[in-house]
Amino acid sequence: MESYHCHALLPNQCGSSLVQTINAPLPLVWSVLRQFDKPQVYKQFISSCKMCAGDGGIGSIREVEVHTGLPAKTSMERLDRLDDDKHVINFSIVGGEHKLVNYSSTTTVNEDKDRKTLVIQSYVVDVPAGSSKEDTCLFTNTIIQCNLRSLAKVTERMSALDKLVCRIEGSIR
């Protein structure tokens, strides 16, 4: 965890790490999380995603549209790291209409001792003028927590469906 989630912060930055335990297999969770071109599958604040450069691999840039009601409209995001062996994904926000300036996020996926999937997401972001570190972290943490809970719901449902299909197929044979 230290190699991916410990960040040096500048005086005008804040950051945090958030953890979500998911009762679904790691390969399933990773298969959803690693799709840089489809964040709306589990990120409920995103209404659409368009690839502007690349094919979803490292260096790709996506433009996401954010649902109305949030203090944002669009976000341009670059995929900086995607490691399928170590289950690490890192992206940075490089433009758009929002409050998250110089935002960089790293997410890792691991299996815990109870064979559940542990997702850890950490980030660093500049504190906007007129805002405090506490308010910026609270805002950012709230969005990430919602996204992680949504990832858990989506993948746990997918896992339950997979198990149901396997039972049905087993009873047909």
SULFEN-V406964 format. One record per residue. N is the residue number from 1. RES is the residue in one small letter. PSI is psi in whole degrees, 0 to 359 (999 if undefined). Layout:
{{N & RES & PSI} {N & RES & PSI}}
This chain:
{{1 & m & 320} {2 & e & 323} {3 & s & 340} {4 & y & 333} {5 & h & 11} {6 & c & 117} {7 & h & 138} {8 & a & 125} {9 & l & 137} {10 & l & 164} {11 & p & 333} {12 & n & 20} {13 & q & 161} {14 & c & 167} {15 & g & 169} {16 & s & 170} {17 & s & 136} {18 & l & 148} {19 & v & 139} {20 & q & 126} {21 & t & 133} {22 & i & 131} {23 & n & 65} {24 & a & 154} {25 & p & 143} {26 & l & 313} {27 & p & 324} {28 & l & 312} {29 & v & 314} {30 & w & 321} {31 & s & 329} {32 & v & 313} {33 & l & 325} {34 & r & 352} {35 & q & 86} {36 & f & 331} {37 & d & 0} {38 & k & 54} {39 & p & 338} {40 & q & 350} {41 & v & 325} {42 & y & 344} {43 & k & 103} {44 & q & 345} {45 & f & 354} {46 & i & 126} {47 & s & 331} {48 & s & 163} {49 & c & 132} {50 & k & 129} {51 & m & 126} {52 & c & 332} {53 & a & 140} {54 & g & 179} {55 & d & 20} {56 & g & 359} {57 & g & 182} {58 & i & 134} {59 & g & 349} {60 & s & 150} {61 & i & 132} {62 & r & 152} {63 & e & 121} {64 & v & 143} {65 & e & 136} {66 & v & 142} {67 & h & 148} {68 & t & 156} {69 & g & 343} {70 & l & 157} {71 & p & 54} {72 & a & 157} {73 & k & 310} {74 & t & 163} {75 & s & 130} {76 & m & 124} {77 & e & 138} {78 & r & 134} {79 & l & 114} {80 & d & 331} {81 & r & 138} {82 & l & 106} {83 & d & 101} {84 & d & 335} {85 & d & 318} {86 & k & 356} {87 & h & 58} {88 & v & 133} {89 & i & 138} {90 & n & 132} {91 & f & 157} {92 & s & 148} {93 & i & 125} {94 & v & 4} {95 & g & 183} {96 & g & 181} {97 & e & 97} {98 & h & 181} {99 & k & 353} {100 & l & 86} {101 & v & 137} {102 & n & 40} {103 & y & 133} {104 & s & 134} {105 & s & 138} {106 & t & 133} {107 & t & 132} {108 & t & 152} {109 & v & 127} {110 & n & 165} {111 & e & 135} {112 & d & 181} {113 & k & 339} {114 & d & 12} {115 & r & 25} {116 & k & 163} {117 & t & 131} {118 & l & 118} {119 & v & 126} {120 & i & 128} {121 & q & 127} {122 & s & 159} {123 & y & 164} {124 & v & 139} {125 & v & 149} {126 & d & 145} {127 & v & 121} {128 & p & 151} {129 & a & 136} {130 & g & 1} {131 & s & 164} {132 & s & 163} {133 & k & 318} {134 & e & 313} {135 & d & 320} {136 & t & 315} {137 & c & 320} {138 & l & 314} {139 & f & 310} {140 & t & 317} {141 & n & 320} {142 & t & 316} {143 & i & 313} {144 & i & 317} {145 & q & 318} {146 & c & 317} {147 & n & 317} {148 & l & 320} {149 & r & 320} {150 & s & 319} {151 & l & 318} {152 & a & 312} {153 & k & 314} {154 & v & 311} {155 & t & 328} {156 & e & 322} {157 & r & 316} {158 & m & 319} {159 & s & 316} {160 & a & 319} {161 & l & 317} {162 & d & 317} {163 & k & 320} {164 & l & 315} {165 & v & 317} {166 & c & 319} {167 & r & 319} {168 & i & 314} {169 & e & 322} {170 & g & 324} {171 & s & 339} {172 & i & 325} {173 & r & 999}}
